[in-house]
Amino acid sequence: MTGRCRAAAGLLLALGAATALACGHCIEDRVAAVYDYGVAQQAGREGLRVAYLGIAGRSAETAAAAAATGDALRGIAGVAPGTLRVAAAPAAAAFAWSGDEAALARILQTANRRLVAAGLRLELLRVWEAGRGLVEPPPRGAGGRM
């Protein structure tokens, strides 16, 4: 293989790797990174729902951002104990919660206030509910059931 062929092959491999890394930002990948069958089973038994969140902001895909996200969500009323899951890459979090959409909105509002100093914010990606599976959340500001 000539030097030029090796360079071309290296470029193609690098482009493929970049494309593969970009897929880490897909919603499905983020959900999969924090999905836990046990949490889903617990939520179903206890009548809870599971929120799947993206972590956005500067340095979102770092261990420090994952730790800050976990710290921000721990102890918030409504987050079911033992259900919090956080991943650094892709940057995502999930937890089961009790209550309605307004309760979830309060949880996210509290967590996002705690994350401001870290330059991070949580974005609701999907909600899992027994009997319905994964559903897209309503658009921001829209009413209605998730």
Secondary structure, 3 states (H helix, E strand, C coil): CCHHHHHHHHHHHHHHHHHHHHHHHCHHHHHHHHCCHHHHHHHHHHCCEEEEEEEEECCCCCHHHHHHHHHHHCCCCCECCCCCEEECCCCEEEEEECCCHHHHHHHHHHHHHHHHHHCEEEEEEEEEECCCEEECCCCCCCCCCC
